[in-house]
Amino acid sequence: MPFDEAQARQFDEAAEKALTELHEHFESWSARDLTDWWARWYLKAGHKRLGRILVAQSKHRD
């Protein structure tokens, strides 16, 4: 089944929610917490979007 615009929008919305959750807990989470976050979101947002979120976090470190 081809990926359509509505599905892409749903994945984008899920990625935004995943990013919000990550920002809320980023400083206090362990690696295990991060893997749990990934498992919770990868089917809803996709590996590629989650990967981009994490790479963006590394670029915004102080």
Secondary structure by P-SEA (a helix, b strand, c coil): ccccaaaaaaaaaaaaaaaaaaaaccccccaaaaaaaaaaccccccaaaaaaaaaaaaaacc
